[in-house]
Each structure stands twice: as C-alpha cells, then as structure tokens.
Amino acid sequence: MTESKSKVADRFWQILNPEVAADLDEEQRAEIERTVDIMCLSGRHSVDVRKTVPWIGKRYYLVFLAGRDRRQHVRGDKLKLTDILLAVFIAMVILTTIGLALLALYLIKSALGIDVFKNFSFGIWDWFQGLYH
C-alpha cells in the first residue's frame, strides 16, 4: 500500500468501533482495507488540481481531476437523448456568448476608429450605425 492509502485505512480503523474490529478475521480486514483504498482514489489521478479561491469575502474550491477510470460500473453508461440535448444546449449558449462578446468588441473597436486591416470592413459598424440614425 502507498503512504496515502495506509493513512486512509489507519483512519478507518481508528473510527471503527473496537469491538466490531476485534470480531474481524485477517481476510475480512484485508478486504475492508482493499475496499477503502478503492473508494479513496484521490492519489491515483494523472492530473489532480485542487485549489481554493477567495472571492467577495468567501472561499470557493476548484477541483480538476483526470485519469483512467478505475471504477467498476454498476450503472448503465448509455448515452441518453437528454444528455445529448443538454450538451447541444450548453454548446449553443457558450457559442452565442462568445459570438456576442466578439460582436461587442468589434463594435467598440469600430467606435474607437481602430482599423486592423486598411480598406476592409465587414459592414457591421455601418449596419449598426444605420439602426440608430
């Protein structure tokens, strides 16, 4: 066992009722430790980023984990139509937000008179001015 796993198992045995622990044989103890180790996968990720961020007087946490999936799958991992529709909806919201942000930046650039390419225009600024004149 690795150091982090043995700490988790040691903590488990400290919390467990001593009378219950005394009734277990070695095979049961080994299986319990194996199960506890499997449930505590925190040390087995290729990428394990855990940060806390202070924001507006409170602290928030951010966790990003990546690695091979070692869990035993008891639930069906079938892709459902609702999952696909939700992913499409989220993608559309993100793309719309990015598009509107780029449009706003383009309009601000045009309002300030900044020309990135000489003698070239998408015509968006002229269209926008025509709406309000």
N, C-alpha and C positions, 0 to 999 in steps of 0.2 A: 504494500500500500504506500501511496505517496504521503508526504507530510500533511497536506491539506485534508486528505481523506481520513487519516488517522485522527486528526483533531475533531472532525465531524463525528466519527464513531465514538471517540472518547467522550465527547459532549453528550451523545445519545445515551451512553451507559451511565453518565452522571445523573441524567434526568430520569432515567427509568427507575421504577420502584425496585429497591434492592431485593425484596422478597420475590418479585417476579423474575429478576435476573438470576437469582440463585436456583430457580427451578429449570433453567435452560441448560441443555447439554451443549457440547462443543459444536456439533453440526448445526444446531439451531442458532448459536451465537454467530457462527461463520456466515450463515445465510442472512441473518439480520444485518450484519456489517456489510455484506455484499449489496443488499437492497438499499441500505442507507447511502452507500457510495454511489450507486447508480442514480439515486434520486438527487444527489448533490453534484450536478455536472458542472459547477461553476469553474473548476480548474481544467476542464477538458475542451475549451474552445480555442480555435486558432486565433480568433480576434475577440478580445474581451476588454471593452472600454466601458468604464463606469465612472461617471463624473457627476458632481453636484454643481449647480449653477445658482448663484444668488440673483434674484430678480425682484424688484419692487418690494423689498423688505422680507421676502420669503425665499426659501431654498427649494429648488426643484432638482430632480435627478434625471440623468440621461444614461441609458444602458444600451449598448450596441454589442451584440454577440453574433459571431458567425463561426461555423464549423460543421463538421459532419454530423448528421442526425443519428444519434445512437439509441434513441428511444425505441421501445417496442410499440408498434402502432396497434392500438386496440380499436380506435375509431376508424371509420372508413375515411380515406383521404380522397374521396371522389370530388371532382370539381363540380360545383353546383352552378346553375344558371344565375342564381342571385349573387354568387361570388364574382362571376364574370361581369354582370351588370354593375355591381358596385365598383369593380376595378375600372370599368369603362367610364363610369360617372366621375370617379376621383381623377382619372386622367384628363377628362374633359374640363373639370374645374381647374386643375393645375395649368393646363394649356391655355384656357381662357384668361386666367390670372396673369400668366406670363405675357400673353398677347396684349392685354390691356396695359400692362406695365411698359412694354416696349412701345406701344402707341403713345402713351403719356410721355415717355422720354423723347420720342421723335417729335411730338408737338412742342415740347419745351425747347428742344434743340432748334426747331424751326422758328419759334417765337423769339429766341435769342439771336437769330440771324446767323447761326453757325452752318456753314456749308462743308460737308465732309467731302463730297465729290462735286467739282465745278460743273455747271451746266447739266446737272442731273437732279431730277426730283421725282418722287413717287406720286406727287399731286395731292397728297393727303392734306398738307398745310393749306393749299388753295381751296380744297373742298371744305375744310374746317372753317376757314375764314368766310366762305360763301354762306355757311349756315347762320352766321351771326352778323352779316352786313346787309 
